[in-house]
Amino acid sequence: MGEDAGFLVTDQTLFYYYRNGSPCGTYGQLNLGVESFVKDDQFQIFPNPAADELTIKTTSTIPYTITLFNMLGQTVEAIQTTKQEQTINVANMPPGVYNVSIIDGGGNRYNDKVVVVH
């Protein structure tokens, strides 16, 4: 490869090109392996950071599952609910950063991080 070789990446297409700028190889839809996500405004998680309780609020009326994972990927809390406002007690969890995964009945996923402090 010459000094002009490189990659051009856009949100949907990957091109590999060389000196004269002509693409070679393959290009097309770039699949990043991301599952479908719900709109960010469908779920609110607060307060963040949380000391005693964490509240998840939604506009959705369909059942959903909330799972909290520690940084080792271990499940520390899992709740299935239909409530539009769900409270989780975090007072006994060690301080740190936790991943929150919310999956609704349609398989849509919302992910966020929360910090637990004491």
Secondary structure as GFF3:
##gff-version 3
##sequence-region A 1 118
A	DSSP	beta_strand	6	9	.	.	.	ID=ss1
A	DSSP	beta_strand	14	17	.	.	.	ID=ss2
A	DSSP	beta_strand	23	24	.	.	.	ID=ss3
A	DSSP	three_ten_helix	40	42	.	.	.	ID=ss4
A	DSSP	beta_strand	43	46	.	.	.	ID=ss5
A	DSSP	beta_strand	53	58	.	.	.	ID=ss6
A	DSSP	beta_strand	64	69	.	.	.	ID=ss7
A	DSSP	beta_strand	75	81	.	.	.	ID=ss8
A	DSSP	beta_strand	85	89	.	.	.	ID=ss9
A	DSSP	beta_strand	96	104	.	.	.	ID=ss10
A	DSSP	beta_strand	109	116	.	.	.	ID=ss11
###
